[in-house]
Amino acid sequence: MIVTPVALPTATAAPPAAAEEPPAASLSDAPEPIPTAIPEPGGAMNILLVGTDARPGEDVSRTDTIVLAHLDNRTNRVSMLSFPRDLWVTIPGYGKNKINAAYPIGERQIGPGYGPALLKETVGELVGLPIDHFMLINFDGFKTLIDKLNGIYVDVPKALDDPAYPTDDYRTIKIHFDAGRQLLDGDRALIYARTRHADSDFGRNQRQQQVLMAIFDLVREQGLLSQLTNIDQYTDSMSDYIRTDLSRSDMLGLASMGSKLNAESIQRYAIDPSMVVERRQPAYVLILSDKKGLKRLVSQMLDPAVASAGGETPSR
């Protein structure tokens, strides 16, 4: 559903939220519809794409996926930057914590609806950019979207085995993916995007971007971005699963932009293992040790000239 954007309180008197101690280290036959004018988004826009891991009965949960998308209508270019969920960051007004704690802290300690605002502020301060909007989807919404598309095709680069994939009822199961191109329904696509025991959170970030690219490719190929009626049907059917502060006009403008894009126009970036230090006690966290490296990634996202020297093109 579309929600009204909220601003964080200018001063928060609440004490810092409980967190693990900081690590010791520093760092048809129907008549043809009349075409409707679709607005173009003005200039560049930064949108936070968020996936929550809420299980049945949970109203608020931590964020399992955090991706910053930079969209520039002037250059017809999109960039994505993924953040590992265990990244140790400053949450404005609430001290140090994992980045995936910002959303539930906002929802519980400031009030319902403030989780996305606090997460936007947290990511914005981390990367030095204003975050204009957010789009949040839960697991059921993710699966529903992919099933409405009749599945997505993903090229799995190598066989994946996870002996302890977490289920909704807090058990674990064994999962396996063969290498190669395959059609995934909503359930399998969610597992592919979430599994991490086969490699790491960094591998999972790459798979999440790969799934996002597969969704985009299929939506574009089916012409869903260029038909207003299709856009409205999808947004209406997904309203129970998605929260966003993008207006309908914003979404139509972005759809218009997306219909002109191709896969090569989308650049993918991520914080990688060389940029962080792992700390396992008293809890597992990732400390950003290469702040210049993050600044360089952000510069590549924003400037096509800089990006020509780096940035990963989508896996096919």
N, C-alpha and C positions, 0 to 999 in steps of 0.2 A: 504494500500500500504506500501511497505517497504521504509523507508526513511533513508537518511544518518545520522548517529549520529552527533549531534552538541554539542560543548562545550560552556558553558557560558563564556561571556567576563570575563577576569581576574579582571577587575575593572569596576564597573558600576557607571557612574557619574550621572545617572538619579536620580531625587529626589524620595523619597518613594512614592509608589502609594497611592492614596486616600483610606483610610480605616476608619472603625468606630473607635471612640476613644477607647483606651484600657480600659477594665473594671477596676473599682477602686480596686477590690480585687487582691491580688497577685495570685498569683495563681489561464456372457453371452456366445455368440458363437465366440467371438473374441479370437485370439490366446493368450495363457498365456504370460503375459509380463515377460521379463527377470528381475529377482530380481536386485534391485539397492542397493548398500551399503548405509546405513543410518548412518551418523556420530553420535557418542555419545557426549553429552555435557561434557565438561571437568570440573569435580568437581562441586562445588556449584555455584548457580547463583541466583541473586535477581532481580525479574521482577515486575515492577509496573503495575498493571491492573487498567485501568482508564475508567470510563464511563462518557460521557458528556451529558448534558441536553439541547443541542442546539435545538431550535425550528425552524420551517421553516423560512428561510430568515436570520437566524443568522449564521455568520461565526465562531464566537468565543463565548464560553459560559463557565460557571463555571463547575467544575467537580462534578457530582452527586454521583459517586462511586470511592473510592480509596482503593485498596487492594494491600498489598505487599505480593508477593509469593516468598518463599524461596524454591528452588529446589536443592536437593543434589543427584547427580547421583551415588555417592559412596555408599550411604546408601539406595537409592531408596525411598526417603522420601520427602514429600512436606508439607510445612506449609503455612498458610494464616493468615495475620493480617489485620484487617479492621480498618479504621480511620473514625470517624464521620466527616461529611463535615463542621461542625461549629467549629471544634477544632481550638483554638487560638494558632498560631505558629509564629515563626520567618521565614520570607521569605528572603533568603540571598540577601542583597543589597536593600531590599524594606521594611524593618521594620516588624512590627507586623500586622497580618491579619488572616482571616480564611484560613484554609488549602486549601479550594476549590477555593481560589482566585489566587493561585500561577500560575496555567495554563494560565488563561486569561492575567495576568500581563506579563508573559513571551511572549505571542503571540503579545500583543499590544505595550508593552514598549521596548522590546528588538528586536523583529521581528518575522515574521511568522516562525514557526518551533521551536521556543525557549520555547514555553509553556511546553512541556514535560520535557525539560532539567531543567527548573527552578523548576518544581514540583519534579523531581527526586532529585535535590539538597536539596530541602526543606525537603522531607521525609527522605533523607539520613542523614541530620544533626539531625533531630528529633530522629531517632532510632540508630544513631551511626553506620550505615552500608553503604557501597557503593551500589548504585542502578545501576545495570549493564544495564538493558534494560527497555523499557516500551511497553505496548500495549494499544492503545486507541480505543474505539469503541463508536459510537453514538447510539441513540435510534433506528434508522432505521436498523442499522447493527445488533443490538441485536435481534430485532424482526425477521429479515431475517434469521439469523443463526438458531434460534429456529424453525422457519417454515421449513427450509431446513431439519431439523432433524425430521420433522413431529410432533413437540411438545415435551414437556418434562413432566415427571411425578414428582409431588411434593406432599409431605405429609404435608398438612397444620395442624399445631399442635392444633390450636383453631380457631374458626370463627373470621373473620376479617371484620370490617366495617369502612370505611373511608367516612365521609360525605362531604369531600372537597378535592377530588383528583384533582390535577391540569392537565388541558388539554393543547394541543399545542396552542390553540387560547386564552389562558389566562383565560379560564373559569374554573369552578370546577364542578365535578360530584360526585354522590354517587356511591361507589363500595362495593361489598360484596364477600367474599370467605367463603364457607362452610368449616368446619373442615374435615380432612381426605385426603386420597390419590386421586389425580385427575390429568387429562391430561390438560396441559396449552399450548395454542398456543402462538405465539410471542407477540401478544397484551396483553393477560392476564398475561403472565409471566413478561412482563415489568411492568404492574401495580402492580403485587405482589411484585416485587423487589423494587419498588419505594415508595409504600404507607407508610406513617409514622404517619398519624393522628390517626390511630387505637391504636398506642402505642407510639413509639418514634423513633428517629434516631438509637438508639441502637437495637431496634427490626428490623428496616430496614436492618441494617448491617448483622444481622443473616439471614434474608431472602435472601439477596444478595449472601451470602456464600452458602446458601442452593441451590439456583438456579445454581450457578457455579458448585456445586457438581452434580446436576442433569444433567447438560450439559455434564460434564466429564463422568459420568456413562453411558449415552446414547451413546456418541461417542466411548467409549471403548467397550461397548457391541456390537455395530454394526461393530466393527473391523476397524473403520476408521483410527485409529492411526497406524495400522500395514501395510497399503497399500499406497505406495507412490503415486499412481495415485489419490486416494481419497483425500490425503492431498493437492495435487496440485489443484484439482478441487475446493476444499473448499477455499483455499487461493486465487485463481483467482476470484471466484465468490464473495468473500467478500472484494476485494481490494478497492472498492469504499467507504466502511464503516469503515475500520480499518486502523490505522496508527501504525507502529511499527518500531523500529530500530533493531529488531531481523533479522538476515540474514536468507536466505532460509536454509542454513546449520544448523543454530541454531534451527530453527523450526523443521526440520527433526529429529535432535537429541533429542529435547524435546518430539516429538511424539513417538520416540522409547522408551524413558523413561516412558512416560505415558502409553504405551501399557503393561508395566510390573507392573503397580501400581494397587492396589485395594483401596477401600474406606477407609479401616482401616489404610492405609499408609499416609493419608492426615489429618493433624492436623489443627484445626481452632481456631484462637485467635481473640480477639477484645478488644479495649479499652472500658471498661464498666462504668456504672454510678458512681461506687464507686471511680473511678480514676480521676474524673473531678468535677469541680464546675460550676454550671450554673450561668450566668449573663445575665440579660434581658435588661439592660439599659447601654448605649444608643442603643445597638443592642444585639440580642441573640448570645452569644458565649459560648463555653465550654473551661474552663481553666484547663489545666492538673495540678492537684494537687498532684498526686501520681507518681512522676518521677521514683521512685524506682520500682513501679509496672510495668511501661512500660519497664524498663530495664529488669525486670524479664521475661516479656512476650517475649522479643527479645531473651533472653538467652534460653528460652524453644523452640523457633522456631529453633534455631541453633543447639542445643545439644539434641539428643534423650534421654540421661540419665536424663537431667533436665526435659524434656518434659514428662517423665513417671510420674512426680509428678503433672502434670497439662496439660491443653490443651483439648479442646472439640473435641470429635469425631463427624463426620457428622451425622445430623439427617436423618432418613430414612423415 
